[in-house]
C-alpha cells in the first residue's frame, strides 16, 4: 500500500501545513521510482482523508475555506507527482498536452471526495 508511509509520516502533526508538508515529502519518496495511476489515486485519497481529518477539528475556518485548503494540497500533490506517473513513451506527447486538463479533473474529483470522506471521518471519531 503506497499511501501507508505518507500517512504514517503525517500522522503525528497537528497543523494542516505540517501534516500536508510531511505527507508530500513522504509521497515524493514513495514515488521516487515512478508510480502508476492507481498508486497516485491511493495517494490522492490518503491526502484528502488526512486533510479532512485535521481540518474537521478546526473550528475557526468555514467549510468552504477548509475545502479550498484541501484542494490546494491536492494541487500540490499533483504538481509534485505528475512527472513521476508512468506514461508509455508513445503517449508522452499526449500526456504533455492533456496534463492541465487532467489536473483540473483531479481537482474536481478531490472536491467531490471531500464531501464523501467528511461523513466517514466524523463517524470514525
GIGI-V728571 format. One record per backbone hydrogen bond with DSSP energy under -1.0 kcal/mol. NH is the residue of the N-H (numbers start at 0). CO is the residue of the C=O. E is the energy in kcal/mol with one decimal. If there is no record, write none. Layout:
# GIGI-V728571
nh->[NH & NH]
co->[CO & CO]
e->[E & E]
This chain:
# GIGI-V728571
nh->[3 & 6 & 7 & 8 & 9 & 10 & 12 & 18 & 19 & 20 & 21 & 22 & 23 & 24 & 25 & 26 & 27 & 28 & 29 & 30 & 31 & 33 & 34 & 39 & 40 & 41 & 42 & 43 & 44 & 45 & 46 & 47 & 48 & 49 & 50 & 51 & 52 & 53 & 54 & 55 & 57 & 65 & 66 & 67 & 68 & 69 & 70 & 71 & 72 & 73 & 74 & 75 & 76 & 77 & 78 & 79 & 80 & 81 & 83 & 85 & 90 & 94 & 95 & 96 & 97 & 98 & 101 & 102 & 103 & 104 & 105 & 106 & 107 & 108 & 109 & 110 & 111 & 112 & 113 & 114 & 115 & 116 & 117 & 120 & 121 & 122 & 123]
co->[0 & 2 & 3 & 4 & 5 & 6 & 9 & 14 & 15 & 16 & 17 & 18 & 19 & 20 & 21 & 22 & 23 & 24 & 25 & 26 & 28 & 30 & 83 & 35 & 36 & 37 & 38 & 39 & 40 & 41 & 42 & 43 & 44 & 45 & 46 & 47 & 48 & 49 & 50 & 51 & 54 & 61 & 62 & 63 & 64 & 65 & 66 & 67 & 68 & 69 & 70 & 71 & 72 & 73 & 74 & 75 & 76 & 77 & 80 & 34 & 87 & 90 & 91 & 92 & 93 & 94 & 97 & 98 & 99 & 100 & 101 & 102 & 103 & 104 & 105 & 106 & 107 & 108 & 109 & 110 & 111 & 112 & 113 & 116 & 117 & 118 & 119]
e->[-1.1 & -2.2 & -2.4 & -2.4 & -1.8 & -1.6 & -1.4 & -2.5 & -2.9 & -2.3 & -2.5 & -2.5 & -3.0 & -2.3 & -2.4 & -2.7 & -2.4 & -1.8 & -2.4 & -1.9 & -1.4 & -2.1 & -2.4 & -2.2 & -2.5 & -2.1 & -2.4 & -2.5 & -2.5 & -2.2 & -2.3 & -2.4 & -2.7 & -2.4 & -2.9 & -2.7 & -2.3 & -2.4 & -2.9 & -2.3 & -1.6 & -2.3 & -2.4 & -2.1 & -1.8 & -2.1 & -2.4 & -2.1 & -2.0 & -2.3 & -2.4 & -2.1 & -2.2 & -2.7 & -2.7 & -2.1 & -2.3 & -2.4 & -1.9 & -3.2 & -1.1 & -2.5 & -2.4 & -1.5 & -2.7 & -1.8 & -2.6 & -2.5 & -1.9 & -2.1 & -2.7 & -2.3 & -2.1 & -2.6 & -2.4 & -2.1 & -1.7 & -2.2 & -2.1 & -1.1 & -1.5 & -3.0 & -2.1 & -2.4 & -2.2 & -2.0 & -1.7]
